Amino acid sequence: MESPRYRVRVVRHQVVALCLLVGLTTATGLTPATFAQSTDQLTDRILAVVDEDPILQSDLDRWVTLNPSLLAGSEDRRAADRRLLEDLIDQRLRSHEVERYGFGEVPERLVDEQIQAVEARYENAAALDAELDRVDWTRDDLRLRLRRQLAVLTYVDELLGARVFVGLEEIQEHYDRILVPELEAKELAVPELDDVREAIRTLLRQERLNEELDRWTEELRTKADIHNYFERPERPLPPTVTESE
């Protein structure tokens, strides 16, 4: 029988090959592990396992590298990593649920739009390619990542969105109690309600949808098997074992 350490090595290879932040199945009850080269130097480690699916340090590093705005300016980096790891756990839970129900394919047009949005954060396409290369990703890797995110968003909008309804009274209340006072405080012109009704409806719907998303994610957490190893100290690498002649 192959050892858990061997199976972790296989998973890591497949994660890199498929270019997904969502890994493949590993041994149940997996403990913190490291991946070593022949020089016995630490190259990666498991930060958490979600339903036997590992989240690696490299997953977190890529997530931060490609989304620098996620880091608060005054926040300690370790505190930021702890917070963002929880975000990755939530993402993994939602991706698992979407995959479990075999949700439909995401149109390539939407993926292309997201690629363009990512490119817009860089000086040019070559700069993005250089950053992807630095974190050991390709354009195909990025597309797979974005496709998964879009699949979750579509699932949330179509299934959870059915629970969200914004009535005319709520729109009027937002206009009277929030929008008008804010604009008047800034000495800005106040538009007629008819001119901003749909914008307010969209805003309120998104707020309610986010609330439904939080509730759904919390339900997934209560059902999942989650092991978070972030606070556990790193263990020394085991000695190198050589085969006898």
RAJOUR-V76971 format. One record per residue. N is the residue number from 1. RES is the residue in one small letter. SS is DSSP state (H for helix, E for strand, L for the rest). OMEGA is omega in whole degrees, -180 to 180 (* if undefined). NEAR is the number of other C-alpha atoms within 8 Angstrom. Layout:
N_RES_SS_OMEGA_NEAR + N_RES_SS_OMEGA_NEAR
//
This chain:
1_m_L_-180_2 + 2_e_L_-177_5 + 3_s_L_175_6 + 4_p_H_180_9 + 5_r_H_179_7 + 6_y_H_-179_8 + 7_r_H_176_11 + 8_v_H_178_11 + 9_r_H_179_9 + 10_v_H_179_8 + 11_v_H_-179_12 + 12_r_H_179_9 + 13_h_H_-178_8 + 14_q_H_177_11 + 15_v_H_179_13 + 16_v_H_-177_8 + 17_a_H_-179_6 + 18_l_H_176_7 + 19_c_L_179_13 + 20_l_L_171_10 + 21_l_L_176_8 + 22_v_L_-177_10 + 23_g_L_178_12 + 24_l_L_-172_10 + 25_t_E_176_8 + 26_t_L_-177_12 + 27_a_L_177_9 + 28_t_L_180_5 + 29_g_L_-177_5 + 30_l_L_177_9 + 31_t_L_-179_4 + 32_p_L_-177_9 + 33_a_L_176_8 + 34_t_E_179_10 + 35_f_E_-173_9 + 36_a_E_171_11 + 37_q_L_-177_8 + 38_s_L_179_6 + 39_t_L_180_5 + 40_d_L_176_8 + 41_q_L_180_7 + 42_l_E_179_10 + 43_t_E_178_8 + 44_d_E_176_10 + 45_r_E_-180_12 + 46_i_E_178_13 + 47_l_E_-179_13 + 48_a_E_175_13 + 49_v_E_-179_14 + 50_v_E_-177_14 + 51_d_L_178_7 + 52_e_L_-179_13 + 53_d_E_-173_11 + 54_p_E_169_14 + 55_i_E_-174_16 + 56_l_E_174_11 + 57_q_H_179_10 + 58_s_H_176_8 + 59_d_H_180_9 + 60_l_H_-180_13 + 61_d_H_179_8 + 62_r_H_-179_9 + 63_w_H_180_8 + 64_v_H_-178_10 + 65_t_H_-177_8 + 66_l_H_178_6 + 67_n_L_-175_7 + 68_p_H_-179_7 + 69_s_H_179_5 + 70_l_H_-179_6 + 71_l_L_176_8 + 72_a_L_-173_7 + 73_g_L_-175_4 + 74_s_L_-175_4 + 75_e_L_175_8 + 76_d_L_-175_6 + 77_r_H_179_6 + 78_r_H_177_6 + 79_a_H_178_8 + 80_a_H_179_11 + 81_d_H_179_9 + 82_r_H_180_9 + 83_r_H_-177_8 + 84_l_H_175_9 + 85_l_H_177_10 + 86_e_H_176_8 + 87_d_H_179_8 + 88_l_H_176_10 + 89_i_H_178_11 + 90_d_H_178_10 + 91_q_H_-179_8 + 92_r_H_178_10 + 93_l_H_-178_13 + 94_r_H_178_11 + 95_s_H_178_12 + 96_h_H_-178_8 + 97_e_H_179_8 + 98_v_H_179_12 + 99_e_H_-179_8 + 100_r_H_-179_7 + 101_y_L_176_6 + 102_g_L_-177_6 + 103_f_L_-173_9 + 104_g_L_-180_5 + 105_e_L_177_5 + 106_v_L_179_9 + 107_p_L_-179_6 + 108_e_H_178_6 + 109_r_H_-180_6 + 110_l_H_177_9 + 111_v_H_179_13 + 112_d_H_180_8 + 113_e_H_179_8 + 114_q_H_176_9 + 115_i_H_180_11 + 116_q_H_179_8 + 117_a_H_177_8 + 118_v_H_180_8 + 119_e_H_-177_11 + 120_a_L_179_8 + 121_r_L_-178_6 + 122_y_L_-178_9 + 123_e_L_178_8 + 124_n_L_-178_8 + 125_a_H_-180_8 + 126_a_H_179_6 + 127_a_H_177_9 + 128_l_H_180_11 + 129_d_H_179_10 + 130_a_H_179_8 + 131_e_H_177_8 + 132_l_H_179_11 + 133_d_H_-179_9 + 134_r_H_179_7 + 135_v_L_175_8 + 136_d_L_175_6 + 137_w_L_173_11 + 138_t_L_176_9 + 139_r_H_179_8 + 140_d_H_177_8 + 141_d_H_-179_11 + 142_l_H_180_11 + 143_r_H_179_10 + 144_l_H_179_10 + 145_r_H_-179_11 + 146_l_H_178_11 + 147_r_H_178_10 + 148_r_H_179_9 + 149_q_H_-180_9 + 150_l_H_178_11 + 151_a_H_178_13 + 152_v_H_-180_11 + 153_l_H_179_8 + 154_t_H_178_8 + 155_y_H_-179_11 + 156_v_H_-177_11 + 157_d_H_-175_10 + 158_e_H_-176_8 + 159_l_H_179_8 + 160_l_H_-179_12 + 161_g_H_179_9 + 162_a_H_179_8 + 163_r_H_-172_6 + 164_v_L_175_9 + 165_f_L_179_6 + 166_v_L_-178_9 + 167_g_L_-179_6 + 168_l_H_180_6 + 169_e_H_179_6 + 170_e_H_178_8 + 171_i_H_179_13 + 172_q_H_-180_9 + 173_e_H_179_9 + 174_h_H_180_10 + 175_y_H_-175_11 + 176_d_H_-170_9 + 177_r_H_-176_8 + 178_i_H_-173_9 + 179_l_H_-177_9 + 180_v_H_178_10 + 181_p_H_180_9 + 182_e_H_-179_8 + 183_l_H_179_11 + 184_e_H_179_10 + 185_a_H_179_7 + 186_k_L_-180_6 + 187_e_L_177_6 + 188_l_L_180_7 + 189_a_L_180_6 + 190_v_L_180_7 + 191_p_L_174_6 + 192_e_L_-180_6 + 193_l_H_-179_8 + 194_d_H_-177_5 + 195_d_H_-176_7 + 196_v_H_-176_9 + 197_r_H_-177_9 + 198_e_H_177_7 + 199_a_H_178_7 + 200_i_H_179_11 + 201_r_H_179_10 + 202_t_H_180_8 + 203_l_H_-179_8 + 204_l_H_179_10 + 205_r_H_179_11 + 206_q_H_177_8 + 207_e_H_180_8 + 208_r_H_180_9 + 209_l_H_177_13 + 210_n_H_177_8 + 211_e_H_177_8 + 212_e_H_178_9 + 213_l_H_179_10 + 214_d_H_180_8 + 215_r_H_180_8 + 216_w_H_-180_8 + 217_t_H_179_11 + 218_e_H_176_8 + 219_e_H_179_8 + 220_l_H_179_10 + 221_r_H_-178_11 + 222_t_H_-178_6 + 223_k_H_-172_6 + 224_a_L_174_9 + 225_d_L_-173_9 + 226_i_E_175_9 + 227_h_E_-179_7 + 228_n_E_-176_8 + 229_y_L_-173_9 + 230_f_L_-176_8 + 231_e_L_-178_5 + 232_r_L_-178_5 + 233_p_L_179_5 + 234_e_L_179_5 + 235_r_L_178_4 + 236_p_L_178_4 + 237_l_L_177_8 + 238_p_L_-180_4 + 239_p_L_176_4 + 240_t_L_180_6 + 241_v_L_178_4 + 242_t_L_179_4 + 243_e_L_178_4 + 244_s_L_180_3 + 245_e_L_*_2
//
